[in-house]
């Protein structure tokens, strides 16, 4: 069994599951556990003991429900310290043209994944994008193609070494075996996107409590990823400031009455609140509430659009935006984003999930389910490395496993 632990800024979600037999890559959920994300701020550890206790609590609850323990763990991470870039490299196949083999592909991927970074950063992912043999067409798998030179293009994701080490320490204190880290937004994409969406062009918008992750796909490959520093907490903060009310009451106001379509509100409809320093309740217009929330969502949409434009789509991603994360619970959000971004928008729910679907089938658990699928399908990219060092045995092992043809005739790249 596998456990996926999505370390967010508002809650930590732990899912225990197993891979279903067959080519579909489905997952059976056996246990679910949640805990408030104490000691975590904007995806980064700010108190080691509190964060370790929160991780341990979520795992303990999932294990009790599953009635068993897990064999391996995958940890979903996010944060503004995560950066990404595309890179490419060429490697020679020989003095004479010959068919490309798995070792050539491994060398090309390692060369493309070796990027200059500071000593304070680590490589989190090296995700293959595509290949070319000589000046030929773009290929998903170059194996068997004949040529002199192999070009590989990859998407490299890096993060703060200190942030990773702090989280590793928390995981160790929670008595969880050495685990792999995965960018939560990429995990959510693993759980929610269809092959057609990846091929046509699609954007995953992972709206969390403190940050929003963005991942752009085109022609079946990841072409851009980023994290913007706004999330659901900022909407609550806006309400607290605007109506001078405690944060907890502003959160209840958002959850109970909040939506982002103010044009649908009757200006006469009012809501009671209790401001700071007042014992009696005061009435505010519901439209005023929705206008505050809509303004912040429009700002987030503008920042996301900047990232979409960085992916250099022609006329935008045809498959639009897939919305995941805990922030998707806000009423009218998909419609507001559709009107603001001028793109199709759908709520992303995990696909091919059985078992505790009521507890884990919503968009807020897309990343946690994706972590299980990421691990179960053995779609591992290289283990984090410091700087741009030489060949890693674990890296080459992954490349061979990912790229050698499987029994079903497909390679491991997806």
C-alpha positions in Angstrom: 0.0 0.0 0.0 1.0 3.6 -0.6 0.3 6.8 1.3 0.1 10.2 -0.3 0.5 13.1 2.1 -0.5 16.5 0.6 1.1 19.2 2.9 -1.0 22.3 2.4 -1.1 25.6 4.3 -4.6 25.0 5.7 -4.8 21.2 6.1 -2.7 18.1 5.7 -4.5 15.4 3.8 -3.2 11.8 3.9 -4.7 9.0 1.7 -3.7 5.4 1.9 -4.5 3.4 -1.3 -3.5 0.7 -3.7 -3.2 0.4 -7.5 -6.0 -1.4 -9.2 -5.1 -4.1 -11.6 -5.4 -3.4 -15.3 -4.0 -0.7 -17.7 -6.3 2.1 -16.4 -4.1 3.0 -13.5 -7.1 3.4 -11.1 -6.7 3.7 -7.4 -8.6 2.2 -4.5 -8.7 4.5 -1.5 -8.5 2.6 1.8 -7.9 5.3 4.4 -8.3 9.1 4.7 -6.9 11.3 7.4 -6.9 15.1 7.9 -5.2 17.5 10.3 -4.9 21.3 10.5 -1.6 22.4 8.9 -0.1 23.6 12.1 3.5 24.8 11.7 3.0 25.3 7.9 2.8 28.7 6.3 2.4 29.2 2.5 3.6 25.6 2.0 6.8 25.9 4.0 7.6 24.7 7.5 7.8 27.5 10.1 7.6 25.3 13.2 9.2 21.8 13.0 7.5 20.2 16.0 4.0 21.5 15.2 4.4 20.4 11.5 5.7 17.0 12.4 2.8 16.5 14.8 0.2 17.6 12.2 1.7 15.2 9.6 1.7 12.3 12.2 -1.9 13.0 13.1 -3.1 12.9 9.5 -1.2 9.7 8.9 -2.5 8.0 12.1 -6.1 8.8 11.2 -5.7 7.4 7.7 -4.0 4.2 9.1 -6.8 3.6 11.6 -9.4 3.9 8.8 -7.5 1.6 6.5 -6.8 -0.9 9.3 -3.3 -1.3 8.1 0.0 0.6 7.5 1.7 1.6 4.3 4.8 0.5 2.4 5.9 3.8 0.9 5.1 7.5 1.1 4.9 10.3 -1.4 4.7 13.9 -0.1 3.0 16.7 -2.0 4.7 20.1 -1.6 4.1 23.6 -2.8 5.4 27.1 -2.0 6.7 30.3 -3.6 10.3 28.9 -3.4 9.4 26.5 -6.2 10.8 27.6 -9.6 10.8 26.0 -13.0 12.4 26.3 -16.4 12.6 24.4 -19.7 15.9 23.1 -20.9 17.3 21.0 -23.8 20.5 19.2 -24.7 22.0 17.2 -27.6 24.0 14.0 -27.3 25.7 12.2 -30.2 24.7 8.7 -31.1 27.9 7.9 -33.0 30.0 8.7 -36.0 27.5 6.7 -38.1 23.8 6.8 -38.0 22.3 4.0 -35.8 19.0 3.3 -33.9 18.5 5.2 -30.7 18.5 3.0 -27.6 17.6 3.4 -23.9 21.1 4.4 -22.9 21.1 7.2 -25.5 17.8 8.5 -24.1 19.1 8.3 -20.5 22.2 10.3 -21.5 20.1 12.9 -23.3 17.7 13.3 -20.3 20.6 13.7 -17.9 22.3 16.3 -20.0 19.1 18.3 -20.4 18.3 18.0 -16.7 21.7 19.3 -15.6 21.0 23.0 -15.1 23.1 25.6 -13.2 21.5 26.3 -9.9 22.8 27.8 -6.7 24.0 25.7 -3.8 20.9 26.7 -1.8 18.6 25.0 -4.3 17.7 21.4 -5.2 16.3 19.8 -8.3 12.8 18.4 -7.5 11.7 17.2 -10.9 13.2 16.6 -14.4 10.1 15.9 -16.5 10.7 14.7 -20.1 8.9 16.8 -22.7 9.9 15.5 -26.1 12.8 14.3 -28.3 14.2 14.9 -31.8 16.5 12.7 -33.8 18.7 15.0 -36.0 16.3 17.5 -37.6 13.4 15.1 -37.6 9.9 15.5 -36.1 9.1 15.9 -32.4 8.8 12.5 -30.7 7.5 11.2 -27.4 9.7 8.1 -27.7 12.8 8.1 -29.9 13.7 4.5 -29.3 14.6 2.7 -32.6 14.8 5.9 -34.6 18.0 6.1 -36.6 20.3 9.2 -36.6 23.5 10.9 -35.6 22.3 13.1 -32.8 19.5 12.9 -30.1 17.9 16.1 -28.7 15.9 16.0 -25.5 13.7 18.7 -24.0 12.8 18.6 -20.3 10.9 20.7 -17.7 13.1 21.2 -14.6 11.5 22.1 -11.3 13.7 23.3 -8.4 13.1 24.4 -4.8 14.8 25.7 -1.7 17.1 23.1 -0.2 16.4 24.5 3.3 12.6 24.2 2.7 13.1 20.6 1.6 15.3 19.7 4.5 12.9 21.2 7.0 10.1 19.1 5.6 12.3 16.0 5.5 13.0 16.5 9.2 9.3 16.8 10.0 8.6 13.6 8.0 11.3 11.8 9.9 10.0 13.0 13.3 6.6 11.7 12.3 8.3 8.3 11.9 7.6 8.1 8.2 10.2 6.2 6.1 12.2 8.2 3.5 9.7 9.6 1.1 9.7 11.2 -2.3 8.6 14.8 -2.8 6.2 15.7 -5.7 5.0 19.1 -6.6 1.3 19.1 -5.6 0.0 20.8 -8.7 1.7 18.1 -10.9 0.1 15.4 -8.7 -3.3 17.0 -9.1 -2.8 17.0 -12.9 -2.0 13.3 -12.7 -5.3 12.6 -11.0 -7.6 14.8 -13.1 -6.4 15.4 -16.7 -7.5 13.3 -19.6 -5.1 12.4 -22.4 -7.1 14.6 -24.9 -6.7 17.6 -22.6 -3.0 17.1 -22.3 -2.6 16.8 -26.1 -4.8 19.7 -27.1 -3.5 22.1 -24.4 -4.8 22.6 -20.8 -4.0 24.5 -17.6 -4.3 23.1 -14.1 -5.1 25.8 -11.6 -4.5 24.5 -8.1 -6.1 27.0 -5.7 -4.9 26.4 -2.2 -5.2 28.3 1.1 -2.1 30.6 0.6 -0.8 30.0 -2.9 -2.2 28.9 -6.3 -0.2 26.5 -8.4 -0.3 26.6 -12.2 0.7 23.8 -14.6 0.4 24.1 -18.4 0.4 21.1 -20.8 0.5 21.0 -24.6 1.0 18.1 -27.0 1.0 15.7 -24.1 3.8 17.4 -22.2 4.3 19.8 -19.3 5.5 23.1 -20.8 5.3 25.5 -17.9 4.6 25.5 -14.1 4.6 28.3 -11.5 3.2 29.3 -8.1 1.5 32.6 -7.5 1.3 34.1 -4.0 -2.5 34.3 -3.6 -5.1 31.8 -2.4 -8.2 31.3 -0.4 -6.8 32.9 2.8 -6.5 36.2 1.0 -10.2 36.2 0.2 -11.0 35.7 3.9 -8.5 38.4 4.9 -10.2 40.9 2.5 -13.5 40.3 4.2 -12.0 40.7 7.7 -10.4 44.0 6.7 -13.4 45.3 4.8 -16.0 44.6 7.4 -13.6 44.9 10.5 -14.5 41.5 11.8 -12.4 38.7 13.3 -10.8 36.3 10.8 -12.8 33.3 12.0 -16.0 35.1 11.5 -14.8 36.3 8.0 -14.1 32.7 7.1 -17.6 31.6 8.2 -19.0 34.5 6.2 -17.1 33.4 3.1 -18.2 29.7 3.5 -21.8 30.4 4.4 -22.7 33.4 2.2 -19.8 33.9 -0.1 -19.8 33.7 -3.9 -18.2 35.6 -6.7 -21.1 36.5 -8.9 -22.3 39.9 -7.4 -24.5 40.6 -10.4 -26.8 37.9 -9.1 -27.3 39.5 -5.7 -30.3 41.6 -4.7 -28.9 44.8 -3.2 -31.5 44.6 -0.5 -30.3 41.3 0.9 -28.3 41.8 4.1 -26.2 39.6 6.4 -25.5 40.0 10.1 -22.0 40.2 11.4 -20.3 41.2 14.7 -17.5 43.7 14.1 -14.4 44.2 16.4 -15.2 46.0 19.6 -19.0 45.7 19.3 -21.3 43.5 21.2 -24.3 44.1 19.0 -24.5 42.7 15.5 -24.4 44.8 12.3 -26.0 44.2 8.9 -24.0 44.3 5.7 -25.1 43.9 2.1 -24.6 40.4 0.6 -23.7 42.1 -2.6 -20.9 43.9 -0.8 -19.5 40.6 0.3 -19.6 39.0 -3.1 -18.0 42.1 -4.7 -15.0 41.9 -2.3 -14.5 38.2 -3.1 -15.0 38.7 -6.9 -12.3 41.5 -6.9 -9.7 39.2 -5.4 -10.6 36.3 -7.7 -10.2 38.6 -10.6 -6.7 39.5 -9.3 -5.8 35.8 -9.0 -7.1 35.2 -12.5 -5.0 38.0 -13.9 -1.9 36.4 -12.3 -2.8 33.0 -13.6 -3.3 34.4 -17.1 0.2 35.9 -17.0 1.5 32.3 -16.4 -0.7 30.9 -19.2 0.7 33.5 -21.6 4.2 32.4 -20.5 3.4 29.0 -21.9 3.0 30.6 -25.4 -0.2 28.9 -26.4 -1.7 29.9 -29.8 -5.1 31.4 -29.0 -5.0 30.0 -25.5 -5.2 26.3 -24.3 -8.1 24.8 -26.2 -9.1 22.5 -23.3 -9.2 25.5 -21.0 -8.6 25.4 -17.3 -9.1 22.5 -14.8 -9.7 23.9 -11.3 -8.5 21.9 -8.3 -7.7 22.5 -4.7 -9.6 23.5 -1.5 -10.4 27.0 -2.9 -12.7 25.6 -5.5 -15.5 25.3 -2.9 -16.3 29.0 -3.4 -19.7 29.3 -5.1 -19.6 30.6 -8.7 -15.8 30.3 -9.0 -15.7 28.3 -12.2 -18.2 30.7 -13.9 -16.3 33.8 -12.8 -13.0 32.4 -14.1 -14.6 31.5 -17.4 -15.9 35.0 -17.8 -12.5 36.5 -16.7 -10.1 34.2 -18.5 -12.3 33.7 -21.6 -11.5 30.0 -21.5 -13.4 26.8 -20.7 -13.3 26.0 -17.0 -14.2 22.8 -15.3 -13.9 21.5 -11.7 -11.2 18.8 -11.6 -12.2 15.7 -9.7 -9.9 12.6 -9.4 -10.6 10.0 -12.1 -10.6 6.3 -11.8 -11.0 6.3 -8.0 -12.9 3.7 -6.0 -13.3 3.0 -2.3 -13.8 6.0 -0.1 -14.9 8.3 -3.0 -17.2 10.4 -0.8 -14.2 11.4 1.3 -11.6 11.6 -1.4 -13.4 12.2 -4.7 -13.6 16.0 -4.6 -11.2 18.6 -6.1 -9.7 19.3 -2.7 -8.2 15.8 -2.8 -7.0 15.8 -6.3 -3.3 16.3 -5.3 -3.5 13.6 -2.7 -5.0 11.1 -5.1 -2.5 12.1 -7.7 0.4 11.4 -5.3 -0.9 7.8 -5.1 -1.1 7.5 -8.9 2.3 9.1 -9.3 3.9 6.5 -7.1 1.8 3.5 -8.1 2.5 4.0 -11.8 6.2 4.3 -11.1 6.3 7.6 -13.0 9.2 8.8 -10.9 11.5 11.5 -12.1 15.0 11.8 -10.7 15.5 12.0 -6.9 16.3 15.6 -5.8 20.0 16.5 -6.4 22.1 19.4 -5.2 23.3 21.6 -7.9 24.3 20.4 -11.4 26.4 17.4 -10.5 27.4 14.4 -12.5 25.6 11.1 -13.2 23.4 9.7 -10.4 22.9 5.9 -10.3 19.3 6.4 -9.1 18.7 8.9 -11.9 19.9 6.4 -14.6 17.9 3.6 -12.9 14.7 5.7 -13.2 15.4 6.6 -16.8 15.9 3.0 -17.8 12.7 2.0 -15.9 10.7 4.9 -17.4 12.0 4.6 -21.0 12.4 0.9 -21.6 9.3 -0.5 -23.4 6.9 -2.3 -21.0 5.1 -5.5 -21.8 2.1 -3.6 -23.0 4.3 -2.0 -25.7 4.2 1.5 -24.2 7.1 3.4 -22.5 7.0 4.9 -19.1 6.7 8.5 -20.2 3.3 10.1 -19.8 
